[in-house]
Amino acid sequence: MIREIEIWRVAVLMVNRYADEAEANSFRRAEERAAEGDHAGAAIWRRVTVAIEHLTDTTGPLI
């Protein structure tokens, strides 16, 4: 089981590396893992995709 902090670390790295393409890149990786039958890997990349969505959401309230 991968810890939540690790998901967020990967999400931050993806945003830093791929900028606007981070979410699409993460989603593609999830799809690739699923197609290969790696359901655990696909689930992890889906969690990373959601974290990226949260990190890049500019519609929420500013705190």
C-alpha angles and dihedrals in degrees: 000000000000117000122240092241089059091053090053092046090055090046091054091047090050092050091047093049103036102024109186092008095055096097094046091046092051092047090051091052090051091051092048092051091048091050089052090052094250096134094167091053091047091052091052092051090048089055090049089050091054091048090051089051089055094046094051098039107123096173097074126094119279113239 
